[in-house]
């Protein structure tokens, strides 16, 4: 398996031969270029280190370095220098080169310098990835709502996140299954490792095995190079298998092997190897019915269903609609550089009397449309999609509380958030909400809001 990719840019054939002898094992992949045009064509971000002569016909190594750095800012270059070009090598290091080696060089020293540069690059990449993960971590704070149904779901997530148990998330489309999967990951002991999503509904079934488990060059028509599967990419971390019911029987059996034996076998490889991956699967269909119909493996179902997290549809947590709607209004107002519009009672009434078959995703789309189409600083029913605007009010479950009670919950949520944002300074919170301080004070008393 290729782990280290080296790009040699040098016009001397003897140097090419030396590199081929030193870096000939399966551990290395060697790319050779002789001039600028070849170097620009052959280089890609997957290259771990570039070894380049300072003296290149028609140009200079420094100029090639500058050009490559435009498309690959994290490029790591070691320059080869002849006698009398040390000053140029020092200049190159000021521009960002990581090292230089004088010709004639010692082969052992060359390999040591290259391996060190590659190790440093991989450490840097891992640090960048971890920082990005931390910055974009999906915590419970990203899951919006205050209903009892959602609270029960989040309590379950909190209890199972730190374990290594396989999890099956069920629920209708648009209920936020991937968001829950990411919350599990972010609060697990694998949070500093990869999280990779695989949605089988977006991929032809003929590619399932290759994408999941990888392949070796020549294992099938079109396999021109080795490719890591996402199980290898996610080793030590978590894989989210969305819409798992779409997987064919052969792929299901291989997933079962991962769960049972903790190993995979890429296409074209003679023997399996171990992987350490936590699987979180999701589906919007009844998998047990699929099992009864012979369309899903029973043994895989029970392996996946160790912990089941069911997400209720939005129509069963109607009290969360005002909170979600306000969240999306803020999000799309900021994206479109607008003031956050106020939802009128009539607008909110329409939201509360529509069954939302597309769940949170449909609500988000409706709020995005409403914010964009709003002509002033208020959201009125006219900007809602026609199906929401004309919905029969009898079509909604009426067991979620009185309408006025829901409106008060929404006001409570808005005011509490404004107070928190402004360190509980009521005057600033009132300005944030665009209401009078006396009005805010009265609402705080009426809604029994406490620090």
N, C-alpha and C positions, 0 to 999 in steps of 0.2 A: 504494500500500500504506500503510495507516494505521500510523504510528509513534508518534504522540503523542496521548494522550487527555486532554482538558481538561474538567473539570466546573465550569461557572459556576453559582453560587448567588446570585441577585440578582433582586429583584422589579421592576426598572425595564426597560421594553421598549427604551428607547434604548440601554442597556448591552448588551442582547441583540443589537441590530442592529450595534453597534460590533464585538462579538466575532465575529459572523458574517462581517463584512467582513474582519477581520484574519486569522481562522483558517479560511479557506474552501478551501484547497488539499487535495489528497489526503493531504498529510503529517499533517493534523490530523483528529481527530474531536472534535466539540464536543457536550457534554451540557449542557442548561440546566434548572435547577430554580428555582422561585420561592419555595418555603417549605420548612419542615422535613420534612413528609411526603413531598414530591417528592424532596427531597435524599436522604433515607434510602432511598427506593425506587430511585432512579436510580444511586446510587453503588455501585461494585464495586471490588475490589482491583486491577483492571487500569487504573484511572484513574491517570494520571501526576501530575496536579496539580489542586488545587481552588482556584478563584478565588472568593472569597466576600465579600459585603458584610457589614460588622459589624452593620448595622441591617436586620433581617429582620422583617416583620410577624408578630406573635404570639410572637416569641422573639428570640434574638440570634444573631449569627454564632458567637460563642464557644460557646454551648450546642450548636449544630449540630456544631461542630468536635469537641466532647467526645463526642457521640453517634457520629459517624462514626469517630472514633479507636478506639472499642471493637471495631469489626469490621475495621478496617484500621489497625493500629498504625503502619504505615510511611507513612501519609498525609502528603502535603506540601501545605500550605495557604498561599496568599498572600491577605491580607485587603485589601479596598478600603475606605478610610476617608474620611469626609467631614470637613470642618473641625470641630474640637472633639472628635474621637474618637480622637486620636492616643494618648492614655493607654490607651484600650481596646485599641488595636492592639499597644502595647507589652506589655500584660497577656497578649494572645493569643500573642505570641512567647515569653513566659515559659512558656506551656503547651505550646509545641512548633511554633507556626507558623513558617514559614521566611522570610517577608518580609511587607511591607505597602506599599501604594501609595496615595497620597492622590488623591482626586477633586478636580478633573478631572485625568485622567492623560494623559501623552503616549503615543500609540499605539506608537511605536517602543520607548520605555522599557518599556511593558507587555510587548511581545513578547519583548524581551531578558530581562526578569525571569522570564517563564514558561519560555522555552527553557533558561535557566540552572537553574531548579528541576528541570526534567525531566532535564537532563543529570546533575545531582547524584543524583537518584533512581535513574537507571539505573546509575550508578557504585556506589551503595550496594547495589543489588540484586545486581550482579555480584560485589561483595566478599562479600556474604552467601553467594551460591551457591558461590563458590570456597572459602570457609571450610568450608562444609558438605561440599563435595567432599573437601577435605583431611582433615576429621575422619572421614569415612566411606570413605576411600579403600580400595579392595580391593588389598592388596599380597599378595605371596607368603606372608606370615605368616598370612593368612586361609585359606590352602589347606592343609588338615590331611592329613598322611600322611608316610610315610618309605619307601615301596616304590620299587623301581627303576623301575617303570612310571611312577609319578607324577614321580619325579625327571627322567626323560627328557622328560616332557611340559613340566615347568617350565623345563628348559633351553631347549627350543624357544621357549616363550613369552618368555623373557628375550632370546633372540636376535632375535626379530621385533618385539618391542613398540615399539622406537624407530623402526621403519621406517613407511612409509605404505602398505605392502602390504595388499591385501584378504585377509581370513582366513576360512577355512571351518572351523568346529569341528564335529566329528562325534562321535557317541557315543550310547549308549542314554539313555532318559529317566531323570533322576535322577542323572546322573554329574557334574553341576556345570558345564555348558557356560556358563551365564551368569556364574558365578563366574570362570571362566577369561577370558571376554570382558572382565570388569571389571578383571582383573589386567593384561591387555594394555593397556587404556585407562589405568590408573593409572600404568603404567610407560612410557607413550608421551610424545611431545612435544606431545600434545594434551590432557594431563591437566588443564589449567586451563580447558578448554572443555567444552561440554555432552556428556553421555553419555545417550543416549535409547534405551530398549528398545522394540521392537515385536514382539509375539507374534501372528502371524497366526491361530493356532488359537483365539484368544479374541474375534475380530472378524469380523462378516459380510463376505463377499468384496465386497459392493456398496460397502463403505466404505473398502476398501483405498486407492484412489487419493486420495480426499479427505483421509484421515488422513496419508498419506505425503507427498503433494505439495501439499496445500492446495486451496482453491477460492475463487472470487470470488462475491460476492453475485449471486444470480439465475442461477447456472450450472446449477442443477437445482432441482427442487421441494424446498422446505424450506431452501434456501441463503439465509437471510435476512441474512447478514453475511459479510464476508470472513473467511477462516480460514487461518492459517499452517499448512502441513504440517510434519511433524517433520523433514524434510530442511532446511527453512529454520530451524527451531528449533535444529537441531544444527549449523548452519553453522560450520565451523572445528573441529568436534569429531568425535564418533564415534556411529554408529548401529549398534545390535545387532539384527539381523533374525533372531529366533528362529523355528524351525519354518518355514524359508523354502520348503520343499517344498509348503506349502499355498497359496502365491500363485498366482493365476490367470495365464493366458498374457499378458493385456494388462498386468498389473502387472509381470510378469517383464520384458517388453520395455522398460518405462519404467525399471526398475532397471538394465537393461543400458545404457540411454542415459546414466544418471547415471555409470556406471563408464567409459563410452567418451568422453562429451562433457563430463562434469562440469557438467551443467545439468539443470534440471527445468522443467516447464511446468504450473502449477496449472490445475485445471479452470476453464474460463471465461476464461482469460487468452490473449491473442493470440500472445504470443511467449515463448520460454523465457528463463530467466536462470541465471547461473552459481551453483553452490554448491561448497563445499569440505568434503567429508565423507568420513571413512574408514568403510568398511563392514566389519563383522564379522558373518558369517552363521553360523547353526547349524542342524543337522538331526539327527533321530534315525532317519532312514531312509537307504537306499542311493540317493543322488542319481543315480549313474551308471545304476542299474537304471531309475530314473524317466526318464532321458534315452532309454534304449533303448526304453522303452514309449511314448515320445512325450508323456510327462506333465510334462517339464521341459525348458526350452530348453537345447540343447547349448552354444550360445555363451555363455549366462549361467553355466552350470556351470563352464566353463573360466576364465571371468573371476573367479568367486568362489574357485575352488580353487587360487589361486596359492600360498598357504600353507595346508596342511591340518594341523590339530591334532586328533589323535584321542584321546579320553578312554577309557581302558579301563574295563570294567564292574568293579564292586566284587568280584565273584567272581574276578577276575584280579589283584587286589591285596589278598588276604585279610589280609596282615600289617598293613594299615592299619586294620583293623576295631577292635582294642583302643584305638588312639589316637583314632579318630573317636568311638567309644562314650564314652570318658572325656571328650572335649570336649563332647559333647552332654549328658552327665550333669551336668557343671558348669553348662552354659548353662541347662538347665531347672531345676536345683536353685536357682540364683540367681533366676531368674524367679519361682519359686514360694516364695521365702524359706525354703528348706530347707537343711540341711546336705548337702554333696555325699556321696551314698551310695557305698559300696564295692561293686564288682562281685565277686561270689563266683566261684570257679573254675567252678562248675556253670553259672552265668549266662553267663560268658565262653565256656564250651564250646559252649553253644547258639548263641551269636552266630557262632562260628567254623564251625559245621556247618550253616549255612543259606545257600542260594545267592543271596539278596538280588536277586530279579528287578527290584525297584524301586530298586536301587542305594542311593546315599547318602541320598536322600530317604526311602526306606523305613526305613533304619537310624535316621535322625533321628526319624521318627515313632514307631518302636518304643522308642527311648530316652526320648522325651518321655512316652509312656504309662507306661513302667516307673518313671520318677522320680515321676510323679504317684500311681501305685498302690502304690508301696513303703510298707510299714507301719513300717519301722524305718530303720536307717542302712545296710542292706545290700540289694543287688539280687539277687534269687533268680529262678530260671526261672519261677516261678509268675506273675510280673507281665508276662511277655513275651506278645505276641500268639500265638494258638494255632498258627498256621502256622510260627512260629519255634520254638516250644516242642516241636512234634511232628515237626520236619523229619527226614528220613532222612539220617543222617550220611554215607551213600554218595553223596549228591548234590552234594558239594562237591569241587572240584578239589583234589587232595591234594598238588600239587607246590609248595606255598608254604611248606614247612617243617614240622618237628615241632611239635606243640601246645605242649609245654613251652618250646620255643625262642621261640614267639610270645608266650607269657606273660612270658618273660624280657625280650623286647623291650618289651613293654608296661610292665613294672616299670621298666626302664631309662628309658623316656620319662617316666613319672610322677616318678621321683626326680630326674632331670636338671632337669625344669621346676621342681620344688619348690626345688631348690638355687639355680637362677637367680633365682627370685622372692625368695629370702631372702639374696641376696648371698653364697651359698656358706657361710652359717653353718649348720652341721649341726644344732645344737640347735633352731634356729627351723624348719628344714626338717622335722625330725622331728615337731615340734608341728603343722606344717601338714599333714603326712601322717597324723597321729594314730597314730604308732608310737614305740617307745622309741628314744632316740639310739643305744644299742648295736646295736639291730636295723638301724637305718639304716646305721651304720658298716659292719656286716657285709655288707649288701646292696651298698654302694658298692664294697667290695673284690671281692665275688663277681661283680658285673656289670661290673667294670673301668670305673667311671665316673670321668672326669677333668675338671678344669676346662678 
